[in-house]
Amino acid sequence: MSDFVNESVTQRLAGNHYEIDEGNSHIEVNQEIAKATGTGKLLVRICPAQVYSEREDGTIDVEYAACLECGTCLAVAAPGALTWHYPSSGTGIVFREG
Ligand code: SF4
């Protein structure tokens, strides 16, 4: 059996490749709604790729280039707090396994 099953998630993710769409984020946070609903803090905690981070003033920053396109953030965000779509064709994550 391959050693692949014994690798950590971090090791497995390190094999992936990203085609970055410079300056064209596929994720936008509505800061007001994110703050008012608690969505901002939730995004920071739940994203497996740590795309979201919170500044001291509560503003949520988005490191969209690291996105795994899993959709988890969309599932938990309050209505209007998050705009998310797949990256432009040919950009985003390229999964490599095995
Ligand atoms: S789709 Fe997944 S990896 Fe991308 S920002 Fe949302 S939770 Fe994070």
Backbone and ligand atoms as CSV (ligand in chain L), in Angstrom:
chain,resi,resn,atom,element,x,y,z
A,1,MET,N,N,0.844,-1.190,0.000
A,1,MET,CA,C,0.000,0.000,0.000
A,1,MET,C,C,0.889,1.252,0.000
A,2,SER,N,N,0.421,2.278,-0.640
A,2,SER,CA,C,1.179,3.518,-0.757
A,2,SER,C,C,1.372,4.195,0.600
A,3,ASP,N,N,2.457,4.950,0.739
A,3,ASP,CA,C,2.669,5.732,1.953
A,3,ASP,C,C,1.690,6.898,2.032
A,4,PHE,N,N,0.990,7.145,0.936
A,4,PHE,CA,C,0.071,8.278,0.863
A,4,PHE,C,C,-0.918,8.278,2.029
A,5,VAL,N,N,-1.438,7.110,2.389
A,5,VAL,CA,C,-2.442,7.040,3.452
A,5,VAL,C,C,-1.856,7.391,4.812
A,6,ASN,N,N,-0.542,7.332,4.944
A,6,ASN,CA,C,0.097,7.652,6.219
A,6,ASN,C,C,0.548,9.105,6.311
A,7,GLU,N,N,0.372,9.864,5.246
A,7,GLU,CA,C,0.797,11.261,5.259
A,7,GLU,C,C,-0.228,12.122,6.002
A,8,SER,N,N,0.245,13.208,6.608
A,8,SER,CA,C,-0.656,14.143,7.272
A,8,SER,C,C,-1.404,14.944,6.209
A,9,VAL,N,N,-2.472,15.569,6.622
A,9,VAL,CA,C,-3.231,16.412,5.689
A,9,VAL,C,C,-2.326,17.508,5.128
A,10,THR,N,N,-1.499,18.083,5.984
A,10,THR,CA,C,-0.599,19.147,5.536
A,10,THR,C,C,0.348,18.635,4.455
A,11,GLN,N,N,0.887,17.438,4.662
A,11,GLN,CA,C,1.793,16.861,3.656
A,11,GLN,C,C,1.061,16.622,2.338
A,12,ARG,N,N,-0.162,16.140,2.449
A,12,ARG,CA,C,-0.924,15.861,1.236
A,12,ARG,C,C,-1.279,17.144,0.498
A,13,LEU,N,N,-1.653,18.169,1.237
A,13,LEU,CA,C,-2.005,19.436,0.598
A,13,LEU,C,C,-0.790,20.106,-0.042
A,14,ALA,N,N,0.383,19.837,0.508
A,14,ALA,CA,C,1.601,20.463,-0.019
A,14,ALA,C,C,1.896,20.016,-1.444
A,15,GLY,N,N,1.316,18.915,-1.880
A,15,GLY,CA,C,1.529,18.446,-3.239
A,15,GLY,C,C,0.685,19.160,-4.268
A,16,ASN,N,N,-0.249,19.964,-3.815
A,16,ASN,CA,C,-1.128,20.657,-4.752
A,16,ASN,C,C,-0.426,21.846,-5.396
A,17,HIS,N,N,-1.024,22.320,-6.446
A,17,HIS,CA,C,-0.453,23.428,-7.200
A,17,HIS,C,C,-1.537,24.498,-7.365
A,18,TYR,N,N,-1.137,25.755,-7.356
A,18,TYR,CA,C,-2.102,26.845,-7.484
A,18,TYR,C,C,-1.769,27.699,-8.703
A,19,GLU,N,N,-2.788,27.949,-9.508
A,19,GLU,CA,C,-2.664,28.923,-10.601
A,19,GLU,C,C,-3.358,30.187,-10.089
A,20,ILE,N,N,-2.595,31.202,-9.769
A,20,ILE,CA,C,-3.147,32.381,-9.101
A,20,ILE,C,C,-3.634,33.419,-10.108
A,21,ASP,N,N,-4.865,33.852,-9.896
A,21,ASP,CA,C,-5.458,34.910,-10.713
A,21,ASP,C,C,-5.141,36.237,-10.016
A,22,GLU,N,N,-3.971,36.786,-10.331
A,22,GLU,CA,C,-3.456,37.965,-9.625
A,22,GLU,C,C,-4.449,39.135,-9.657
A,23,GLY,N,N,-4.734,39.666,-8.477
A,23,GLY,CA,C,-5.571,40.857,-8.370
A,23,GLY,C,C,-7.036,40.633,-8.676
A,24,ASN,N,N,-7.464,39.389,-8.764
A,24,ASN,CA,C,-8.856,39.102,-9.115
A,24,ASN,C,C,-9.424,38.070,-8.136
A,25,SER,N,N,-9.754,38.535,-6.957
A,25,SER,CA,C,-10.243,37.629,-5.917
A,25,SER,C,C,-11.609,37.049,-6.275
A,26,HIS,N,N,-11.788,35.773,-6.005
A,26,HIS,CA,C,-13.090,35.138,-6.225
A,26,HIS,C,C,-13.909,35.122,-4.933
A,27,ILE,N,N,-13.385,35.800,-3.905
A,27,ILE,CA,C,-14.068,35.842,-2.606
A,27,ILE,C,C,-14.143,37.293,-2.135
A,28,GLU,N,N,-15.343,37.719,-1.746
A,28,GLU,CA,C,-15.514,39.052,-1.180
A,28,GLU,C,C,-16.314,38.939,0.122
A,29,VAL,N,N,-15.863,39.650,1.141
A,29,VAL,CA,C,-16.571,39.660,2.421
A,29,VAL,C,C,-17.264,41.002,2.581
A,30,ASN,N,N,-18.547,40.982,2.898
A,30,ASN,CA,C,-19.260,42.203,3.267
A,30,ASN,C,C,-18.943,42.435,4.737
A,31,GLN,N,N,-18.063,43.398,4.994
A,31,GLN,CA,C,-17.532,43.585,6.352
A,31,GLN,C,C,-18.622,43.905,7.369
A,32,GLU,N,N,-19.580,44.721,6.979
A,32,GLU,CA,C,-20.642,45.106,7.925
A,32,GLU,C,C,-21.483,43.907,8.338
A,33,ILE,N,N,-21.908,43.135,7.354
A,33,ILE,CA,C,-22.743,41.964,7.662
A,33,ILE,C,C,-21.918,40.904,8.403
A,34,ALA,N,N,-20.679,40.742,7.987
A,34,ALA,CA,C,-19.823,39.748,8.648
A,34,ALA,C,C,-19.635,40.080,10.127
A,35,LYS,N,N,-19.466,41.369,10.428
A,35,LYS,CA,C,-19.310,41.777,11.833
A,35,LYS,C,C,-20.615,41.618,12.600
A,36,ALA,N,N,-21.695,42.086,11.995
A,36,ALA,CA,C,-22.985,42.092,12.686
A,36,ALA,C,C,-23.494,40.693,12.988
A,37,THR,N,N,-23.169,39.725,12.143
A,37,THR,CA,C,-23.700,38.365,12.295
A,37,THR,C,C,-22.717,37.398,12.955
A,38,GLY,N,N,-21.473,37.826,13.133
A,38,GLY,CA,C,-20.457,36.913,13.681
A,38,GLY,C,C,-19.855,36.014,12.627
A,39,THR,N,N,-20.257,36.218,11.364
A,39,THR,CA,C,-19.733,35.377,10.279
A,39,THR,C,C,-18.221,35.520,10.141
A,40,GLY,N,N,-17.697,36.718,10.349
A,40,GLY,CA,C,-16.259,36.933,10.184
A,40,GLY,C,C,-15.447,36.007,11.066
A,41,LYS,N,N,-15.792,35.952,12.346
A,41,LYS,CA,C,-15.053,35.077,13.275
A,41,LYS,C,C,-15.236,33.611,12.898
A,42,LEU,N,N,-16.426,33.279,12.423
A,42,LEU,CA,C,-16.697,31.901,12.018
A,42,LEU,C,C,-15.830,31.509,10.830
A,43,LEU,N,N,-15.692,32.400,9.874
A,43,LEU,CA,C,-14.866,32.120,8.694
A,43,LEU,C,C,-13.419,31.864,9.093
A,44,VAL,N,N,-12.928,32.674,10.000
A,44,VAL,CA,C,-11.531,32.520,10.455
A,44,VAL,C,C,-11.334,31.142,11.075
A,45,ARG,N,N,-12.311,30.699,11.846
A,45,ARG,CA,C,-12.183,29.405,12.530
A,45,ARG,C,C,-12.384,28.211,11.617
A,46,ILE,N,N,-13.262,28.342,10.624
A,46,ILE,CA,C,-13.704,27.143,9.911
A,46,ILE,C,C,-12.934,26.840,8.623
A,47,CYS,N,N,-12.319,27.810,8.005
A,47,CYS,CA,C,-11.665,27.564,6.709
A,47,CYS,C,C,-10.435,26.659,6.894
A,48,PRO,N,N,-10.391,25.525,6.227
A,48,PRO,CA,C,-9.264,24.605,6.398
A,48,PRO,C,C,-7.957,25.124,5.813
A,49,ALA,N,N,-8.039,26.124,4.947
A,49,ALA,CA,C,-6.835,26.668,4.313
A,49,ALA,C,C,-6.398,27.984,4.947
A,50,GLN,N,N,-7.075,28.408,5.989
A,50,GLN,CA,C,-6.764,29.663,6.683
A,50,GLN,C,C,-6.740,30.845,5.712
A,51,VAL,N,N,-7.735,30.867,4.849
A,51,VAL,CA,C,-7.867,31.970,3.893
A,51,VAL,C,C,-8.234,33.276,4.611
A,52,TYR,N,N,-9.010,33.161,5.682
A,52,TYR,CA,C,-9.522,34.345,6.376
A,52,TYR,C,C,-8.710,34.644,7.625
A,53,SER,N,N,-8.493,35.937,7.869
A,53,SER,CA,C,-7.862,36.360,9.122
A,53,SER,C,C,-8.550,37.647,9.568
A,54,GLU,N,N,-8.495,37.900,10.859
A,54,GLU,CA,C,-9.185,39.054,11.425
A,54,GLU,C,C,-8.190,40.065,11.975
A,55,ARG,N,N,-8.372,41.301,11.576
A,55,ARG,CA,C,-7.546,42.384,12.142
A,55,ARG,C,C,-8.081,42.759,13.519
A,56,GLU,N,N,-7.328,43.603,14.234
A,56,GLU,CA,C,-7.752,44.023,15.568
A,56,GLU,C,C,-9.088,44.752,15.545
A,57,ASP,N,N,-9.355,45.481,14.442
A,57,ASP,CA,C,-10.617,46.231,14.370
A,57,ASP,C,C,-11.781,45.374,13.878
A,58,GLY,N,N,-11.535,44.088,13.669
A,58,GLY,CA,C,-12.606,43.187,13.258
A,58,GLY,C,C,-12.738,42.993,11.760
A,59,THR,N,N,-11.961,43.748,10.981
A,59,THR,CA,C,-11.991,43.578,9.528
A,59,THR,C,C,-11.461,42.197,9.160
A,60,ILE,N,N,-12.116,41.546,8.209
A,60,ILE,CA,C,-11.696,40.220,7.761
A,60,ILE,C,C,-10.894,40.360,6.475
A,61,ASP,N,N,-9.672,39.873,6.508
A,61,ASP,CA,C,-8.826,39.847,5.311
A,61,ASP,C,C,-8.977,38.494,4.632
A,62,VAL,N,N,-8.804,38.498,3.312
A,62,VAL,CA,C,-9.006,37.280,2.518
A,62,VAL,C,C,-7.758,36.993,1.679
A,63,GLU,N,N,-7.126,35.865,1.936
A,63,GLU,CA,C,-5.971,35.410,1.141
A,63,GLU,C,C,-6.494,34.389,0.134
A,64,TYR,N,N,-7.184,34.920,-0.889
A,64,TYR,CA,C,-7.958,34.041,-1.789
A,64,TYR,C,C,-7.099,33.024,-2.532
A,65,ALA,N,N,-5.832,33.327,-2.730
A,65,ALA,CA,C,-4.974,32.434,-3.516
A,65,ALA,C,C,-4.795,31.060,-2.862
A,66,ALA,N,N,-5.050,30.978,-1.549
A,66,ALA,CA,C,-4.858,29.703,-0.834
A,66,ALA,C,C,-6.122,28.848,-0.808
A,67,CYS,N,N,-7.186,29.306,-1.430
A,67,CYS,CA,C,-8.482,28.622,-1.340
A,67,CYS,C,C,-8.437,27.221,-1.954
A,68,LEU,N,N,-9.052,26.278,-1.241
A,68,LEU,CA,C,-9.133,24.888,-1.699
A,68,LEU,C,C,-10.413,24.616,-2.486
A,69,GLU,N,N,-11.273,25.614,-2.581
A,69,GLU,CA,C,-12.549,25.498,-3.309
A,69,GLU,C,C,-13.439,24.399,-2.726
A,70,CYS,N,N,-13.446,24.310,-1.394
A,70,CYS,CA,C,-14.240,23.264,-0.732
A,70,CYS,C,C,-15.677,23.687,-0.485
A,71,GLY,N,N,-15.935,24.995,-0.424
A,71,GLY,CA,C,-17.296,25.487,-0.232
A,71,GLY,C,C,-17.752,25.574,1.211
A,72,THR,N,N,-16.894,25.242,2.164
A,72,THR,CA,C,-17.296,25.268,3.570
A,72,THR,C,C,-17.736,26.657,4.021
A,73,CYS,N,N,-17.023,27.674,3.598
A,73,CYS,CA,C,-17.364,29.034,4.022
A,73,CYS,C,C,-18.764,29.428,3.556
A,74,LEU,N,N,-19.122,29.004,2.365
A,74,LEU,CA,C,-20.450,29.316,1.849
A,74,LEU,C,C,-21.539,28.659,2.684
A,75,ALA,N,N,-21.235,27.486,3.196
A,75,ALA,CA,C,-22.229,26.738,3.966
A,75,ALA,C,C,-22.526,27.389,5.313
A,76,VAL,N,N,-21.584,28.159,5.850
A,76,VAL,CA,C,-21.760,28.708,7.195
A,76,VAL,C,C,-22.013,30.211,7.229
A,77,ALA,N,N,-21.761,30.898,6.138
A,77,ALA,CA,C,-21.883,32.365,6.131
A,77,ALA,C,C,-23.341,32.803,6.194
A,78,ALA,N,N,-23.575,33.864,6.929
A,78,ALA,CA,C,-24.919,34.444,6.976
A,78,ALA,C,C,-25.253,35.040,5.610
A,79,PRO,N,N,-26.528,35.098,5.265
A,79,PRO,CA,C,-26.903,35.672,3.974
A,79,PRO,C,C,-26.321,37.073,3.783
A,80,GLY,N,N,-25.682,37.281,2.648
A,80,GLY,CA,C,-25.126,38.586,2.311
A,80,GLY,C,C,-23.729,38.839,2.836
A,81,ALA,N,N,-23.226,37.971,3.709
A,81,ALA,CA,C,-21.913,38.217,4.313
A,81,ALA,C,C,-20.764,37.844,3.387
A,82,LEU,N,N,-21.034,36.957,2.455
A,82,LEU,CA,C,-19.941,36.424,1.638
A,82,LEU,C,C,-20.386,36.283,0.184
A,83,THR,N,N,-19.530,36.727,-0.716
A,83,THR,CA,C,-19.727,36.455,-2.138
A,83,THR,C,C,-18.598,35.547,-2.568
A,84,TRP,N,N,-18.944,34.397,-3.106
A,84,TRP,CA,C,-17.935,33.397,-3.475
A,84,TRP,C,C,-18.321,32.777,-4.809
A,85,HIS,N,N,-17.374,32.661,-5.696
A,85,HIS,CA,C,-17.595,31.905,-6.931
A,85,HIS,C,C,-16.295,31.203,-7.262
A,86,TYR,N,N,-16.351,30.238,-8.150
A,86,TYR,CA,C,-15.119,29.559,-8.524
A,86,TYR,C,C,-14.171,30.546,-9.196
A,87,PRO,N,N,-12.871,30.333,-9.049
A,87,PRO,CA,C,-11.901,31.198,-9.741
A,87,PRO,C,C,-12.101,31.111,-11.255
A,88,SER,N,N,-11.585,32.094,-11.961
A,88,SER,CA,C,-11.692,32.114,-13.416
A,88,SER,C,C,-11.115,30.842,-14.008
A,89,SER,N,N,-11.623,30.470,-15.152
A,89,SER,CA,C,-11.178,29.243,-15.818
A,89,SER,C,C,-9.658,29.200,-15.948
A,90,GLY,N,N,-9.087,28.060,-15.574
A,90,GLY,CA,C,-7.635,27.903,-15.685
A,90,GLY,C,C,-6.876,28.389,-14.469
A,91,THR,N,N,-7.594,28.953,-13.478
A,91,THR,CA,C,-6.916,29.411,-12.266
A,91,THR,C,C,-7.496,28.678,-11.057
A,92,GLY,N,N,-6.867,28.865,-9.908
A,92,GLY,CA,C,-7.304,28.198,-8.688
A,92,GLY,C,C,-6.424,27.002,-8.386
A,93,ILE,N,N,-6.930,26.146,-7.519
A,93,ILE,CA,C,-6.136,25.002,-7.088
A,93,ILE,C,C,-6.160,23.876,-8.121
A,94,VAL,N,N,-5.010,23.214,-8.228
A,94,VAL,CA,C,-4.905,22.007,-9.047
A,94,VAL,C,C,-4.529,20.889,-8.086
A,95,PHE,N,N,-5.476,19.999,-7.812
A,95,PHE,CA,C,-5.233,18.932,-6.842
A,95,PHE,C,C,-4.327,17.870,-7.433
A,96,ARG,N,N,-3.368,17.465,-6.642
A,96,ARG,CA,C,-2.463,16.391,-7.038
A,96,ARG,C,C,-2.418,15.376,-5.914
A,97,GLU,N,N,-2.866,14.191,-6.210
A,97,GLU,CA,C,-2.836,13.143,-5.191
A,97,GLU,C,C,-2.169,11.905,-5.761
A,98,GLY,N,N,-1.527,11.165,-4.894
A,98,GLY,CA,C,-0.921,9.910,-5.310
A,98,GLY,C,C,0.434,10.101,-5.933
L,1,SF4,S1,S,-13.965,27.424,-0.174
L,1,SF4,FE1,FE,-13.000,26.284,1.537
L,1,SF4,S2,S,-10.799,26.749,1.359
L,1,SF4,FE2,FE,-11.881,28.271,0.097
L,1,SF4,S3,S,-12.171,30.012,1.456
L,1,SF4,FE3,FE,-14.025,28.752,1.622
L,1,SF4,S4,S,-13.663,27.400,3.383
L,1,SF4,FE4,FE,-11.672,28.254,2.769
